[in-house]
Amino acid sequence: MNAFRRLLDQLSVYLPLIVMALLASGSWWLVRSAPELLAPTTNKPVRQDPDYRLADFSVKSFDITGRMTREVSGDKAQHYPATEALDIDQIRIYAESETGATMNAKAVQGIATDDGTRVTLIGDAYAIRHPHGTSAQVELRGERLEALPDEDRLVSSDPVHITRDRDVYTAETMNFNSNTGEYVLQGRVRGTLMPKTKP
């Protein structure tokens, strides 16, 4: 009886190790034989066709006071998830800066990013900044203009034609601040300055 009791005492010392070994081997077997709960993530191809379409639409933006600061409208539009952009036919834009300067723009086609930070005007692009304060009216024409609404800027890496009052300029690239009316022209720049007429 004493020998049996000594054997039980010795086994009780190793019992936790034996139980842990059995549990570990059982867990290993379970993981190996059970199907994967989560299938490995694969990069699904991004949808190439439009996920929604618009017709005769208008999208307006307002500031915290309720004043409308921007309106983008068009005849038709299609949104492409692959490029995260909205392609717009016959795009028209109205924008008003914090200082009250207003601008209108239009083109045959427009491409607006989902976050609204860039709108590209393509095909017979035209923009006009209306007179404001001491700033004269400025008209911009080109085949491609890029509007950056958050920065109140219009930029172009293509040739542009600019009319400021009666003065006319042409340049290969342009960076125009629609808030201040200032613009930077680069490349081959030409200008025709007309004499000021007396009021």
C-alpha positions as CSV (number, residue, x, y, z in Angstrom):
1,M,0.0,0.0,0.0
2,N,2.9,2.3,0.9
3,A,4.5,1.6,-2.5
4,F,1.3,2.4,-4.3
5,R,1.0,5.7,-2.3
6,R,4.6,6.6,-3.2
7,L,3.9,6.0,-6.8
8,L,0.8,8.3,-6.7
9,D,2.9,11.0,-5.0
10,Q,5.5,10.8,-7.7
11,L,2.9,10.9,-10.4
12,S,1.2,13.9,-8.9
13,V,4.4,15.8,-9.2
14,Y,4.5,15.2,-13.0
15,L,0.8,15.4,-13.5
16,P,0.7,19.1,-14.5
17,L,3.4,18.5,-17.1
18,I,1.6,15.6,-18.5
19,V,-1.7,17.5,-18.7
20,M,0.1,20.5,-20.4
21,A,1.7,18.2,-22.9
22,L,-1.7,16.6,-23.8
23,L,-3.3,20.0,-24.1
24,A,-0.5,21.3,-26.3
25,S,-0.6,18.3,-28.7
26,G,-4.5,18.6,-28.8
27,S,-4.3,22.3,-29.7
28,W,-1.7,21.5,-32.4
29,W,-3.9,18.8,-33.9
30,L,-7.0,21.0,-33.8
31,V,-5.2,23.9,-35.6
32,R,-3.8,21.5,-38.2
33,S,-7.1,19.7,-39.0
34,A,-9.6,22.6,-38.7
35,P,-10.2,24.7,-42.0
36,E,-8.9,28.2,-42.1
37,L,-11.5,30.5,-40.5
38,L,-10.3,33.5,-42.5
39,A,-9.4,33.0,-46.1
40,P,-6.2,34.8,-47.1
41,T,-7.1,38.3,-48.4
42,T,-6.5,38.7,-52.1
43,N,-6.4,41.9,-54.0
44,K,-9.7,42.1,-55.7
45,P,-9.5,43.8,-59.1
46,V,-10.9,47.3,-58.9
47,R,-14.1,47.8,-60.8
48,Q,-13.4,49.5,-64.2
49,D,-16.9,50.4,-65.2
50,P,-18.8,53.3,-63.6
51,D,-20.5,52.5,-60.3
52,Y,-23.1,55.4,-60.7
53,R,-24.2,58.0,-63.2
54,L,-25.7,61.5,-62.9
55,A,-27.7,63.6,-65.4
56,D,-28.3,67.4,-65.3
57,F,-26.8,67.6,-61.9
58,S,-25.5,70.3,-59.6
59,V,-23.3,69.9,-56.5
60,K,-22.9,72.9,-54.1
61,S,-20.5,73.5,-51.2
62,F,-21.1,75.9,-48.3
63,D,-18.9,77.4,-45.6
64,I,-19.7,77.4,-41.9
65,T,-21.8,80.6,-42.2
66,G,-24.1,79.0,-44.9
67,R,-22.6,81.0,-47.8
68,M,-22.3,79.1,-51.0
69,T,-18.6,78.9,-52.0
70,R,-18.7,76.5,-54.9
71,E,-21.0,74.9,-57.4
72,V,-20.1,72.2,-59.9
73,S,-22.7,71.2,-62.5
74,G,-22.8,69.3,-65.8
75,D,-25.0,67.6,-68.4
76,K,-23.8,64.1,-67.5
77,A,-21.4,62.4,-65.2
78,Q,-20.0,59.0,-64.5
79,H,-18.0,57.9,-61.4
80,Y,-15.1,55.5,-61.9
81,P,-13.9,53.6,-58.7
82,A,-10.7,52.6,-60.4
83,T,-9.6,56.3,-60.7
84,E,-11.6,57.6,-57.8
85,A,-12.8,60.4,-60.1
86,L,-16.0,61.8,-61.6
87,D,-16.0,62.3,-65.4
88,I,-18.3,65.2,-66.3
89,D,-19.7,66.3,-69.7
90,Q,-20.1,70.0,-70.3
91,I,-18.8,71.0,-66.9
92,R,-19.6,74.4,-65.3
93,I,-18.0,75.8,-62.2
94,Y,-18.9,78.7,-60.0
95,A,-16.5,79.7,-57.1
96,E,-16.4,82.4,-54.6
97,S,-13.4,83.1,-52.4
98,E,-13.3,84.3,-48.8
99,T,-12.7,87.8,-50.0
100,G,-15.7,87.8,-52.2
101,A,-13.9,87.4,-55.5
102,T,-16.0,85.3,-57.9
103,M,-15.0,83.1,-60.8
104,N,-16.9,81.0,-63.5
105,A,-15.4,78.3,-65.5
106,K,-16.5,75.8,-68.1
107,A,-15.2,73.1,-70.5
108,V,-16.3,70.3,-72.8
109,Q,-15.2,67.8,-70.2
110,G,-14.2,67.8,-66.6
111,I,-12.6,65.3,-64.2
112,A,-13.1,65.9,-60.5
113,T,-11.3,63.9,-57.8
114,D,-13.4,62.3,-55.1
115,D,-11.9,64.5,-52.4
116,G,-12.7,67.6,-54.5
117,T,-9.1,68.9,-54.3
118,R,-8.7,69.0,-58.1
119,V,-11.0,69.6,-61.1
120,T,-9.4,69.2,-64.5
121,L,-11.1,71.1,-67.4
122,I,-10.5,69.6,-70.8
123,G,-11.4,70.9,-74.2
124,D,-12.1,74.6,-74.9
125,A,-11.5,75.3,-71.2
126,Y,-12.5,78.9,-70.2
127,A,-12.5,80.7,-66.9
128,I,-13.3,84.3,-66.0
129,R,-12.5,86.0,-62.7
130,H,-14.9,88.9,-62.4
131,P,-13.7,92.4,-61.3
132,H,-13.3,92.6,-57.6
133,G,-12.0,95.6,-55.6
134,T,-9.1,97.0,-57.5
135,S,-8.5,93.8,-59.4
136,A,-9.5,93.8,-63.1
137,Q,-11.4,91.2,-64.9
138,V,-9.3,88.2,-66.1
139,E,-10.2,85.7,-68.7
140,L,-8.3,82.4,-69.2
141,R,-8.5,80.1,-72.2
142,G,-6.7,76.9,-73.0
143,E,-7.2,73.3,-73.9
144,R,-6.6,72.1,-70.4
145,L,-6.9,74.0,-67.1
146,E,-6.7,72.5,-63.6
147,A,-8.7,74.1,-60.8
148,L,-7.4,73.6,-57.2
149,P,-10.5,74.9,-55.2
150,D,-8.9,74.6,-51.7
151,E,-6.0,76.7,-52.8
152,D,-8.0,79.2,-54.9
153,R,-5.7,78.5,-57.9
154,L,-5.9,77.6,-61.6
155,V,-2.9,76.0,-63.1
156,S,-2.0,74.9,-66.6
157,S,1.0,73.0,-68.1
158,D,-0.4,73.6,-71.6
159,P,-0.4,76.9,-73.5
160,V,-2.9,79.5,-72.3
161,H,-4.4,82.7,-73.5
162,I,-5.0,85.4,-70.9
163,T,-7.0,88.6,-71.3
164,R,-6.7,91.2,-68.4
165,D,-9.0,94.1,-69.1
166,R,-7.7,95.0,-72.6
167,D,-4.2,93.5,-72.2
168,V,-3.5,90.1,-73.8
169,Y,-0.9,87.5,-72.8
170,T,0.0,84.1,-74.0
171,A,2.3,81.6,-72.2
172,E,3.3,77.9,-72.2
173,T,2.4,77.4,-68.5
174,M,0.4,79.3,-65.9
175,N,-0.2,79.5,-62.2
176,F,-3.2,81.8,-61.4
177,N,-4.3,82.8,-57.9
178,S,-8.1,83.4,-58.3
179,N,-8.2,85.1,-54.9
180,T,-5.7,87.8,-55.5
181,G,-5.8,87.9,-59.3
182,E,-2.1,87.4,-59.5
183,Y,-0.6,84.9,-62.0
184,V,2.8,83.5,-62.8
185,L,3.5,82.8,-66.5
186,Q,6.4,80.7,-67.7
187,G,7.9,79.4,-70.9
188,R,7.5,81.5,-74.0
189,V,5.5,84.5,-72.7
190,R,4.2,87.2,-75.0
191,G,2.0,90.2,-74.1
192,T,0.2,93.1,-75.7
193,L,-0.4,96.0,-73.3
194,M,-3.1,98.5,-74.3
195,P,-3.0,102.1,-73.2
196,K,-5.3,103.0,-70.4
197,T,-8.4,104.9,-71.5
198,K,-9.5,107.9,-69.5
199,P,-12.8,107.5,-67.7
